[in-house]
Amino acid sequence: MDYLIELKNWLFSLGEEHGVNPLFLACLYLTSKVFFFSLLGWVLKNLRDKKPITLPLLFACLCFSVPYVYIIIFGYNISIWIYLFIACVFSYGAFTIWKKVTTKPSVVNIPADQAP
């Protein structure tokens, strides 16, 4: 139990040192990922239905980036490697979204005599 208290104190001291509230950041992170995956599902549904995907894709990108933008705007005394990490996360996220949206699901052909 002492380790958890020490961890909490350390996280809050980091928050005070860098101007970022750790609880608010965690809430932003968790809720943004829930919205991100929901909107990504909407994008995939629109792709299957041959509907426009621009608006849900923009909202998905916005939801993905909210916690990182919070750190960039309100954080101070933050190491350069944090900004590099955020750039890598954005790049990887953009690549992953692009791959999910552009790949077509494979259809497995089952012979008629083996169909259920």
GICORSUL-V687824 format. One line per field, one symbol per residue. ss: DSSP state (h for helix, s for strand, l for the rest). psi: psi as a letter, one per 20 degrees, with the letter a starting at -180 (. if undefined). A space follows every 10 residues. Layout:
ss = ???
psi = ???
//
This chain:
ss = lhhhhhhhhh hhhhhhhhll lhhhhhhhhh hhhhhhhhhh hhhhhhhhll lllhhhhhhh hhhhhhhhhh hhhhlllllh hhhhhhhhhh hhhhhhhhhh hhllllllll lhhhll
psi = hhhhgggghg ghhhghhjkp ohgggggggg hhhghghghh hgghghghjk rqjgghhghg hghhighhhg gggiqrkpqh hghhgghggg gggggggggh hiqqqqppop qhiiq.
//
